[in-house]
């Protein structure tokens, strides 16, 4: 995986995992790759994957079965949607609005281009 410099690697790993869940590749109550498996696949330190898994577990997106690994939580899709929507309104939309202001674009300009 190619990582960008504008976001911490562990957050990019979370994005990758969220993508797998939202695409239906990782199903509710299904086991996901172990920390070691994912760190080897992504060529990153296992502590980085552990940080991503810890964050996802704290949000309730995944859960751990002692000695068995990590699993996708049944309510993971709803949690991810809530997280992604909050991120959009807190981070993405302000950046879009700032860029629109710099370019002198209005919402009407966007609507006209979308049709």
N, C-alpha and C positions, 0 to 999 in steps of 0.2 A: 504494500500500500504506500502511495506517495502522500506524505503529510505536508500540509501547508504551514507557513511560519506565523500566520495570523491567529492561530488558536492552539492552546496547549494540546499535546498529543493525546493525553488521556481523554480529553473532551472529543477529539476526533474519533477515538475508539468507541466512545459512547454513541456518537453519531452513526458509526458503522453498525453497532449492535442494534440501535433503534431502527436503522434501515432494514436489517434482517428480520426484525420482529414485524415491522409495518408491512413488509413485502410478503409476509406469511412463510418465510423460510425457516424461522424459529417459531414454533407453535407454543401456545400456552401449555404449561406443565411439562414441556419437552426440555431435555438436558441441552445445555449450550456448551461450546468448547471450554475446556478447563483453562485456567490462567496460563499454564505452560503451553498448551496447544495454541491458544490465540497469540501468545507472545512470540512463539516460533513462526507462526503463519505471518504475523505482521512485522516480524523482525524488530521487536522492541523489548525493552527490559520487562521482566515479569512484574516488577513493582508498579510499572505504569498501567498494566492491565489490571492488577489488583486494585489500584486507585479507581479505575473506571468501574470495575465490578462493585467496589464498596459504595460508590456514589449511586449506582443503579439500584443496589440492594437497599440503600437508605431511602430511596424514593418509592420502593415497592415494585420496581419493574422486574427484578429477578429475585430469587430467593435461593438459599443454600440448604442442601440436605447434607448433614454432617457425614463426611466420608464418601459422599456420592457425587458431589459437584454442585454446579449452579443450574437453576431451572428458570424458565420464563414464567412469570406470575400470570395468573388468569386475567387479571385486570390491567396488564401491561400496556395494551393498545390505548386504553382510555387515559392512563397516566402519561404516556408519551404525547398524545394529542394535547393534553392540558399543558405539558411542559413546552412543547413546540409552539403552541399558540401564545403563551406568555413570552417566550423568547422573541417571537415575531413582533409583538407589540412593544416590548421593552428595548429590543436591539435593532432588528431589521427595519421596521417601519420608520423609526426616527432617522436612520441613515438614508432611507429612500426619500423621505421628506426633505432632508437637508440637501440631497443631490438634486431633487426637483427644484428647490428654491434656487440653487446655484445656476441651474440651467434655464430658469424662468418658465418651468412647466407647471401646468395646473392639472387638477383631477380631470377636468374636461378633456385636456390633451390626451391623458391616459385612456379615458373611456373611448375617445374617438379612434385611437390606435388599436384598441382591442376588438373592434368590429370589422 
